[in-house]
Amino acid sequence: MKRYGWLRKQIRARKYSLGAEVGVRRGITTFYLLRNCRGLVMCCVDNWQGDWAKYRHRFFNDAKKFGRRITVLEGDSAEMADHVADCSLDFVFIDADHEYKPFRKDLIAWIPKLKPGGLLCGHDIHFPGVKQACDELLLGYYESGGLEIDWVWWMNV
């Protein structure tokens, strides 16, 4: 099961209604979740810079299909967290910059946005920067062993 299927299962089981994906690029995960989780509203965060700039137009075009169920915050992922109320999100899925310092900043910025018991999760735990920051900041997180759910890490806060 890939990460989007795993995340869909978590959202349905926990009856989540409001989440964020930090680092959406083309929006594959977000759009899958919106199509498969009735009532879900998503906050999508990306800067679409560098190699990802080519995906920006397509993302915004595809996002139109979901109307008010999607909010887009364009800019630095850690800074965009300031536009989201603390304790407002059921889950946050982080898949933006995988280098240690920016990823660590994302964790610090987005953890307060979760409701108590909310799901903090993300992609690419096999990247050294992601692994190091998770090890340092997250006590008791879980990680997938590879292809089963596509290198996902997670914990409840």
C-alpha positions in Angstrom: 0.0 0.0 0.0 1.5 3.3 -1.0 1.5 6.4 1.2 -1.7 7.9 -0.1 -3.6 4.7 0.5 -2.2 4.4 4.0 -3.1 8.0 4.7 -6.7 7.5 3.3 -7.1 4.6 5.7 -6.0 6.7 8.7 -8.3 9.6 7.7 -11.3 7.4 7.3 -10.7 5.3 10.5 -10.2 8.5 12.6 -12.9 10.5 10.9 -10.6 13.3 10.1 -11.9 16.3 8.3 -9.1 18.9 8.1 -5.5 18.2 7.1 -2.4 19.7 5.5 0.1 18.4 3.0 3.4 20.3 3.3 5.2 19.9 0.0 2.6 19.0 -2.6 4.5 19.3 -5.9 1.9 17.9 -8.4 -0.7 17.2 -5.8 -1.0 13.4 -6.3 -1.5 12.6 -2.6 -3.8 15.6 -1.9 -6.0 15.0 -4.9 -6.2 11.3 -4.1 -7.3 12.0 -0.6 -9.9 14.6 -1.7 -11.4 12.1 -4.2 -11.5 9.3 -1.7 -12.3 11.0 1.7 -15.7 12.6 1.7 -15.9 15.9 3.6 -12.1 16.2 3.8 -10.7 19.7 3.5 -7.0 20.2 2.7 -4.5 22.9 3.2 -1.7 22.5 0.6 1.7 24.1 1.0 4.5 24.5 -1.5 6.8 27.1 -3.0 7.0 25.5 -6.4 10.6 26.6 -6.8 13.6 25.0 -8.6 12.8 21.7 -10.2 9.2 21.8 -8.9 8.3 25.1 -10.7 7.1 23.1 -13.8 4.3 21.5 -11.7 2.8 24.7 -10.4 0.4 25.4 -13.2 -0.9 21.9 -13.4 -1.4 21.8 -9.6 -3.5 25.0 -9.6 -5.5 23.8 -12.6 -6.3 20.5 -11.0 -7.0 22.1 -7.6 -9.9 24.1 -9.2 -12.0 20.9 -9.3 -12.1 20.8 -5.5 -13.3 24.4 -4.9 -13.6 25.2 -1.2 -12.2 21.9 -0.1 -8.7 23.1 -0.9 -6.7 26.0 0.4 -3.2 26.7 -1.1 -0.4 28.5 0.8 2.4 29.3 -1.6 5.8 30.1 0.0 8.4 28.7 2.4 6.7 25.8 4.1 7.8 26.7 7.6 6.7 30.3 7.2 3.3 29.3 5.8 2.5 27.5 9.0 2.0 31.0 10.5 -1.2 31.2 8.3 -2.7 28.2 10.1 -4.3 28.3 13.5 -2.7 26.3 16.3 -4.6 23.1 17.3 -6.7 23.3 14.1 -5.6 20.3 12.0 -6.4 16.6 12.3 -3.3 15.6 10.5 -0.2 17.0 8.8 1.7 15.1 6.1 5.2 16.6 5.5 6.9 15.9 2.2 8.7 19.1 1.4 12.5 19.7 1.7 14.3 16.6 2.8 17.5 18.3 4.0 18.0 18.3 7.8 17.7 22.0 8.6 14.6 22.9 6.4 12.9 19.6 7.4 13.6 20.3 11.1 12.1 23.8 10.7 9.0 22.3 9.1 8.5 19.9 12.1 8.9 22.7 14.6 6.5 25.0 12.6 3.8 22.4 11.9 3.5 20.4 15.1 1.6 23.2 17.0 -1.0 23.2 14.2 -2.2 19.7 15.2 -5.2 19.1 17.5 -4.3 17.0 20.6 -4.0 13.4 19.4 -3.6 14.5 15.8 -1.5 12.6 13.3 1.9 13.9 12.4 3.4 12.0 9.4 5.5 12.4 6.4 7.4 10.8 3.6 11.0 9.7 2.9 12.2 8.6 6.4 15.1 7.0 4.5 16.6 10.4 3.7 19.4 11.2 6.3 18.1 14.7 7.0 14.5 13.5 7.6 15.7 10.6 9.8 18.0 12.8 11.9 15.4 15.4 12.6 12.7 12.8 13.5 15.2 11.1 15.8 16.0 14.4 17.5 12.5 15.9 17.8 9.9 13.1 17.8 9.8 10.7 20.8 8.2 7.4 19.9 7.5 7.9 16.1 7.0 4.9 13.8 8.5 4.3 10.4 7.7 2.0 7.6 10.4 -0.4 6.5 10.4 0.6 2.8 8.0 -0.1 0.0 5.1 -1.4 2.1 3.9 2.2 2.7 6.6 4.0 0.8 9.0 5.1 3.6 6.3 6.8 5.7 6.9 7.9 9.3 4.2 8.8 11.7 3.1 9.6 15.3 0.2 11.0 17.3 0.9 14.2 19.1 
